[in-house]
Amino acid sequence: MDDKNDKPLLVSKLDLSFREEIASQPGGENVKRCFACGTCAAGCPITDIDEKYNCRRIIRQILFGMREEVLSSPRIWLCLVCYRCYARCPQKVNFTDIMRILRYAAIKGHHVSAEMLSRVTELDRFSQEVRHDFIDHIFKPDKEIAEKIKLKIEEKLSV
């Protein structure tokens, strides 16, 4: 168990059709090839900032049939869909596409609201805009850019 709130795993709650369902989707074909080497987690930018996020763990949960745990987890929404994990995976497990499959399954299974995908897409766009402005500010420190960043963040927090 990883978190204080994790519950013991009950074999009767496992859904072994879950891995087949993921494997049957475009991008999920190689999910069963994962041998838990950890290359995905080692190269993941989210793992660098959140020690509880672990791509390898999510894949293991899929393979063990832990449908409810995976689809109800906020961690499936943390992936940046940057494809670093896929580019480095020796088994070509397309974790990024698997995350998309999981997100749609979470919506379809009513684990999250239908608006979650658009909210995450909006957040991704926002974070890229702020990143862009920060890089501009690094190359050319400017109070206007700093104020622009501050206003964007304050506006987002007030929503």
MILUMRO-640113 format. One line per 8 residues: number of its first residue (from 1); for each residue x, y, z of N, C-alpha, C, O. Coordinates in steps of 0.05 Angstrom, whole numbers, padded with zeros to 5 digits. Example, Ala and Ser with C-alpha at 12.3 -4.5 7.8 and 13.67 -1.06 7.14 Angstrom:
<recs>
1 = 00264 -00114 00156 00246 -00090 00156 00264 -00066 00156 00285 -00066 00169 | 00257 -00045 00142 00273 -00021 00143 00258 00001 00157 00268 00023 00161
</recs>
This chain:
<recs>
1 = 00017 -00024 00000 00000 00000 00000 00018 00025 00000 00037 00027 00015 | 00011 00044 -00017 00028 00067 -00022 00019 00091 -00005 00036 00104 00007 | -00007 00096 -00003 -00017 00119 00011 -00029 00110 00038 -00036 00086 00041 | -00032 00128 00056 -00045 00122 00082 -00074 00114 00077 -00085 00098 00093 | -00086 00125 00056 -00115 00119 00051 -00119 00095 00034 -00142 00087 00029 | -00098 00082 00024 -00101 00057 00009 -00114 00036 00026 -00108 00033 00049 | -00131 00021 00013 -00145 -00001 00027 -00132 -00027 00018 -00120 -00029 -00004 | -00135 -00048 00034 -00124 -00074 00025 -00138 -00083 -00001 -00162 -00078 -00005
9 = -00123 -00096 -00017 -00133 -00106 -00043 -00149 -00132 -00039 -00138 -00151 -00028 | -00174 -00132 -00047 -00190 -00156 -00045 -00191 -00169 -00072 -00199 -00157 -00091 | -00183 -00194 -00073 -00182 -00209 -00099 -00210 -00209 -00111 -00213 -00208 -00136 | -00231 -00211 -00095 -00258 -00212 -00105 -00266 -00186 -00120 -00286 -00186 -00135 | -00252 -00164 -00115 -00258 -00138 -00127 -00243 -00134 -00153 -00247 -00114 -00167 | -00225 -00152 -00161 -00209 -00149 -00185 -00226 -00155 -00210 -00243 -00173 -00209 | -00221 -00141 -00231 -00235 -00144 -00256 -00214 -00150 -00278 -00204 -00132 -00290 | -00209 -00176 -00282 -00188 -00183 -00301 -00195 -00176 -00330 -00178 -00177 -00348
17 = -00220 -00170 -00336 -00228 -00161 -00362 -00218 -00132 -00368 -00217 -00123 -00390 | -00211 -00118 -00346 -00202 -00091 -00349 -00177 -00089 -00367 -00176 -00072 -00384 | -00157 -00106 -00362 -00133 -00105 -00379 -00139 -00112 -00408 -00127 -00100 -00426 | -00158 -00130 -00412 -00166 -00137 -00440 -00180 -00113 -00453 -00176 -00108 -00476 | -00196 -00099 -00437 -00210 -00076 -00447 -00190 -00054 -00456 -00193 -00042 -00477 | -00170 -00050 -00439 -00149 -00030 -00446 -00133 -00039 -00470 -00127 -00023 -00488 | -00126 -00064 -00471 -00109 -00075 -00493 -00124 -00075 -00519 -00112 -00075 -00540 | -00151 -00075 -00518 -00167 -00075 -00543 -00169 -00048 -00556 -00179 -00045 -00578
25 = -00161 -00027 -00542 -00164 00000 -00552 -00139 00009 -00567 -00117 00000 -00560 | -00142 00025 -00588 -00118 00036 -00602 -00100 00050 -00582 -00108 00069 -00568 | -00075 00042 -00582 -00055 00053 -00564 -00050 00036 -00539 -00030 00038 -00526 | -00069 00018 -00533 -00067 00001 -00509 -00057 -00027 -00516 -00055 -00043 -00498 | -00052 -00032 -00541 -00045 -00059 -00550 -00023 -00073 -00535 -00023 -00097 -00531 | -00003 -00057 -00526 00021 -00069 -00514 00021 -00068 -00483 00041 -00074 -00470 | -00002 -00061 -00471 -00003 -00058 -00442 00007 -00083 -00428 00020 -00081 -00407 | 00000 -00107 -00438 00007 -00132 -00425 00037 -00139 -00428 00047 -00158 -00416
33 = 00052 -00123 -00445 00080 -00128 -00448 00097 -00116 -00427 00121 -00122 -00425 | 00085 -00099 -00410 00101 -00085 -00389 00112 -00105 -00369 00098 -00123 -00359 | 00139 -00103 -00364 00151 -00120 -00345 00161 -00104 -00321 00180 -00113 -00307 | 00150 -00080 -00317 00155 -00064 -00293 00184 -00056 -00289 00194 -00057 -00267 | 00197 -00049 -00311 00226 -00041 -00309 00230 -00014 -00296 00251 -00009 -00285 | 00209 00003 -00298 00211 00029 -00285 00222 00051 -00303 00225 00074 -00294 | 00229 00045 -00328 00239 00065 -00346 00219 00088 -00350 00227 00111 -00352 | 00194 00081 -00351 00173 00102 -00355 00173 00122 -00331 00173 00146 -00335
41 = 00174 00111 -00307 00173 00128 -00283 00199 00144 -00281 00199 00167 -00272 | 00221 00133 -00288 00247 00146 -00286 00249 00171 -00304 00263 00190 -00297 | 00235 00171 -00327 00236 00193 -00345 00213 00212 -00343 00211 00231 -00359 | 00194 00207 -00325 00169 00222 -00324 00173 00249 -00309 00183 00249 -00286 | 00165 00271 -00322 00168 00297 -00308 00149 00300 -00284 00155 00315 -00265 | 00127 00286 -00284 00108 00287 -00261 00120 00272 -00237 00117 00282 -00215 | 00133 00250 -00242 00146 00235 -00220 00166 00252 -00206 00171 00249 -00182 | 00179 00270 -00221 00199 00288 -00209 00187 00307 -00188 00200 00315 -00169
49 = 00161 00314 -00192 00149 00333 -00173 00128 00321 -00155 00119 00333 -00135 | 00120 00296 -00160 00100 00282 -00144 00109 00253 -00139 00105 00237 -00157 | 00120 00248 -00117 00131 00221 -00111 00109 00199 -00111 00116 00176 -00113 | 00084 00207 -00107 00062 00187 -00107 00053 00180 -00135 00040 00159 -00139 | 00061 00196 -00155 00053 00190 -00183 00073 00170 -00194 00098 00174 -00192 | 00063 00148 -00205 00081 00127 -00215 00067 00113 -00238 00048 00097 -00234 | 00077 00118 -00263 00065 00105 -00286 00066 00075 -00284 00047 00061 -00291 | 00088 00065 -00274 00091 00036 -00272 00069 00024 -00253 00058 00003 -00259
57 = 00063 00038 -00232 00043 00029 -00214 00015 00028 -00227 00000 00009 -00223 | 00009 00049 -00243 -00017 00049 -00257 -00019 00026 -00276 -00040 00013 -00278 | 00003 00020 -00291 00002 -00003 -00309 -00002 -00029 -00293 -00018 -00046 -00302 | 00012 -00032 -00271 00008 -00056 -00254 -00021 -00058 -00245 -00032 -00080 -00245 | -00033 -00036 -00237 -00060 -00037 -00228 -00079 -00045 -00251 -00098 -00060 -00246 | -00073 -00036 -00275 -00089 -00045 -00298 -00086 -00075 -00302 -00106 -00089 -00305 | -00062 -00084 -00302 -00057 -00113 -00306 -00069 -00130 -00284 -00077 -00153 -00289 | -00070 -00120 -00260 -00082 -00135 -00238 -00113 -00133 -00238 -00126 -00147 -00222
65 = -00124 -00116 -00255 -00153 -00114 -00256 -00165 -00095 -00236 -00188 -00098 -00228 | -00150 -00075 -00228 -00159 -00056 -00207 -00174 -00033 -00220 -00167 -00010 -00217 | -00196 -00039 -00234 -00212 -00019 -00249 -00220 00004 -00232 -00214 00027 -00239 | -00233 -00001 -00210 -00244 00021 -00193 -00222 00039 -00182 -00224 00063 -00183 | -00200 00027 -00173 -00178 00042 -00162 -00166 00060 -00183 -00159 00084 -00178 | -00162 00050 -00207 -00150 00065 -00229 -00168 00087 -00239 -00160 00111 -00240 | -00193 00081 -00245 -00211 00100 -00257 -00221 00122 -00238 -00229 00143 -00247 | -00220 00116 -00212 -00228 00137 -00193 -00204 00153 -00182 -00208 00171 -00166
73 = -00180 00147 -00192 -00157 00161 -00182 -00152 00187 -00196 -00154 00189 -00221 | -00147 00208 -00181 -00140 00234 -00194 -00113 00232 -00208 -00107 00250 -00225 | -00097 00212 -00203 -00070 00210 -00215 -00072 00206 -00245 -00053 00213 -00260 | -00093 00194 -00256 -00095 00190 -00285 -00097 00217 -00299 -00094 00218 -00324 | -00103 00238 -00285 -00106 00264 -00297 -00081 00281 -00295 -00079 00303 -00305 | -00060 00270 -00282 -00035 00285 -00278 -00016 00283 -00302 00001 00300 -00306 | -00019 00262 -00318 -00001 00257 -00341 -00001 00281 -00359 -00022 00292 -00366 | 00022 00289 -00368 00025 00312 -00386 00023 00304 -00415 00024 00321 -00433
81 = 00019 00279 -00421 00018 00268 -00448 00042 00277 -00465 00038 00286 -00488 | 00065 00276 -00453 00089 00285 -00466 00103 00263 -00482 00121 00268 -00498 | 00095 00238 -00479 00105 00214 -00493 00134 00207 -00485 00146 00190 -00499 | 00145 00218 -00464 00172 00210 -00455 00173 00181 -00447 00191 00166 -00454 | 00152 00173 -00433 00151 00145 -00424 00150 00125 -00447 00165 00105 -00447 | 00134 00132 -00467 00132 00115 -00491 00158 00114 -00506 00167 00093 -00515 | 00171 00137 -00509 00196 00139 -00524 00218 00122 -00511 00236 00112 -00524 | 00217 00119 -00484 00237 00105 -00470 00231 00076 -00464 00248 00061 -00456
89 = 00206 00068 -00467 00197 00041 -00459 00209 00020 -00477 00205 00021 -00502 | 00224 00000 -00466 00236 -00021 -00483 00215 -00040 -00495 00220 -00054 -00514 | 00191 -00040 -00483 00169 -00057 -00492 00149 -00043 -00510 00129 -00054 -00519 | 00153 -00017 -00514 00136 00000 -00530 00107 00000 -00519 00088 00000 -00534 | 00105 00001 -00492 00079 00005 -00479 00072 00035 -00482 00087 00052 -00471 | 00051 00041 -00495 00044 00069 -00501 00028 00080 -00477 00003 00083 -00479 | 00042 00086 -00456 00029 00096 -00431 00012 00121 -00436 -00009 00124 -00425 | 00022 00139 -00453 00008 00164 -00458 -00020 00158 -00470 -00040 00169 -00461
97 = -00021 00141 -00490 -00047 00134 -00501 -00064 00118 -00482 -00089 00121 -00481 | -00051 00102 -00465 -00066 00087 -00444 -00079 00107 -00425 -00101 00103 -00416 | -00065 00128 -00419 -00077 00149 -00401 -00102 00161 -00414 -00121 00167 -00400 | -00101 00166 -00439 -00124 00176 -00453 -00147 00156 -00452 -00170 00164 -00447 | -00141 00131 -00456 -00161 00110 -00454 -00174 00110 -00426 -00198 00109 -00423 | -00157 00112 -00406 -00166 00112 -00378 -00184 00136 -00372 -00204 00134 -00358 | -00176 00159 -00382 -00192 00183 -00378 -00219 00181 -00390 -00239 00187 -00377 | -00221 00171 -00414 -00247 00167 -00427 -00264 00146 -00412 -00288 00149 -00409
105 = -00250 00125 -00402 -00264 00104 -00387 -00274 00116 -00361 -00296 00108 -00351 | -00259 00133 -00348 -00267 00146 -00323 -00292 00163 -00327 -00310 00164 -00310 | -00293 00177 -00350 -00317 00193 -00356 -00340 00175 -00362 -00362 00179 -00352 | -00336 00156 -00379 -00357 00137 -00387 -00368 00122 -00363 -00392 00117 -00362 | -00351 00115 -00344 -00360 00101 -00320 -00369 00118 -00298 -00375 00109 -00276 | -00372 00144 -00303 -00382 00164 -00284 -00365 00166 -00259 -00375 00171 -00237 | -00339 00162 -00262 -00320 00166 -00240 -00313 00196 -00237 -00306 00205 -00215 | -00316 00210 -00259 -00312 00239 -00259 -00334 00251 -00278 -00346 00237 -00293
113 = -00338 00277 -00275 -00358 00290 -00293 -00347 00292 -00321 -00323 00291 -00326 | -00366 00294 -00340 -00359 00296 -00368 -00342 00321 -00374 -00327 00322 -00394 | -00344 00341 -00357 -00329 00366 -00362 -00300 00364 -00354 -00284 00382 -00359 | -00292 00342 -00340 -00265 00339 -00330 -00244 00341 -00353 -00224 00354 -00350 | -00249 00328 -00375 -00231 00328 -00398 -00226 00357 -00408 -00204 00365 -00413 | -00248 00372 -00411 -00244 00399 -00421 -00230 00417 -00401 -00215 00435 -00408 | -00235 00412 -00375 -00222 00427 -00354 -00192 00421 -00354 -00175 00440 -00351 | -00184 00396 -00358 -00156 00389 -00358 -00143 00400 -00384 -00120 00410 -00383
121 = -00157 00399 -00406 -00146 00410 -00431 -00142 00440 -00428 -00122 00451 -00437 | -00161 00454 -00415 -00158 00483 -00410 -00134 00488 -00392 -00119 00507 -00396 | -00131 00472 -00371 -00109 00475 -00353 -00082 00471 -00367 -00063 00485 -00362 | -00081 00451 -00384 -00056 00445 -00400 -00049 00470 -00417 -00026 00478 -00419 | -00069 00481 -00430 -00065 00505 -00447 -00055 00528 -00430 -00036 00542 -00437 | -00067 00532 -00407 -00060 00553 -00389 -00031 00550 -00379 -00015 00569 -00379 | -00023 00525 -00371 00004 00521 -00362 00025 00525 -00384 00047 00535 -00378 | 00018 00519 -00408 00036 00524 -00430 00039 00554 -00436 00061 00564 -00442
129 = 00017 00569 -00433 00019 00598 -00436 00037 00611 -00415 00054 00628 -00421 | 00033 00602 -00390 00049 00613 -00368 00078 00605 -00371 00096 00621 -00367 | 00083 00580 -00380 00110 00571 -00385 00123 00589 -00406 00146 00597 -00403 | 00109 00594 -00428 00118 00611 -00449 00126 00638 -00439 00147 00648 -00446 | 00109 00650 -00422 00114 00676 -00411 00139 00676 -00393 00155 00694 -00393 | 00141 00655 -00377 00165 00652 -00359 00191 00651 -00375 00210 00664 -00368 | 00190 00636 -00397 00214 00634 -00413 00221 00660 -00426 00244 00668 -00427 | 00200 00675 -00436 00205 00702 -00446 00218 00719 -00425 00236 00734 -00431
137 = 00208 00717 -00401 00218 00733 -00379 00247 00726 -00372 00263 00744 -00364 | 00254 00701 -00374 00282 00692 -00368 00301 00705 -00388 00322 00715 -00381 | 00293 00705 -00414 00310 00716 -00435 00310 00747 -00435 00330 00759 -00442 | 00288 00758 -00427 00286 00787 -00427 00269 00796 -00403 00245 00800 -00405 | 00282 00798 -00380 00268 00806 -00356 00253 00832 -00360 00264 00853 -00369 | 00227 00831 -00355 00210 00854 -00361 00187 00854 -00341 00174 00834 -00336 | 00183 00878 -00329 00161 00880 -00309 00134 00874 -00322 00116 00864 -00308 | 00130 00881 -00347 00104 00877 -00360 00099 00846 -00363 00076 00838 -00358
145 = 00119 00831 -00369 00116 00802 -00372 00110 00790 -00344 00093 00773 -00341 | 00125 00799 -00324 00120 00790 -00296 00091 00796 -00288 00078 00779 -00275 | 00082 00820 -00294 00055 00827 -00286 00034 00811 -00302 00014 00803 -00291 | 00040 00805 -00327 00023 00789 -00344 00020 00761 -00332 -00002 00750 -00331 | 00042 00749 -00323 00042 00723 -00310 00025 00724 -00285 00008 00707 -00280 | 00030 00744 -00268 00016 00747 -00243 -00015 00749 -00248 -00030 00736 -00234 | -00023 00765 -00267 -00051 00769 -00273 -00064 00743 -00283 -00086 00737 -00276 | -00050 00728 -00300 -00060 00703 -00311 -00065 00684 -00288 -00086 00670 -00287
153 = -00046 00682 -00270 -00049 00663 -00247 -00071 00672 -00229 -00087 00655 -00220 | -00073 00698 -00222 -00094 00708 -00205 -00121 00703 -00217 -00141 00696 -00204 | -00123 00708 -00243 -00149 00703 -00258 -00157 00674 -00256 -00180 00668 -00252 | -00138 00656 -00260 -00144 00627 -00260 -00152 00619 -00231 -00170 00602 -00228 | -00139 00630 -00211 -00146 00622 -00183 -00173 00633 -00175 -00186 00621 -00157 | -00182 00654 -00187 -00208 00666 -00180 -00232 00651 -00192 -00255 00655 -00184 | -00226 00634 -00211 -00248 00619 -00225 -00258 00597 -00208 -00276 00582 -00216
</recs>
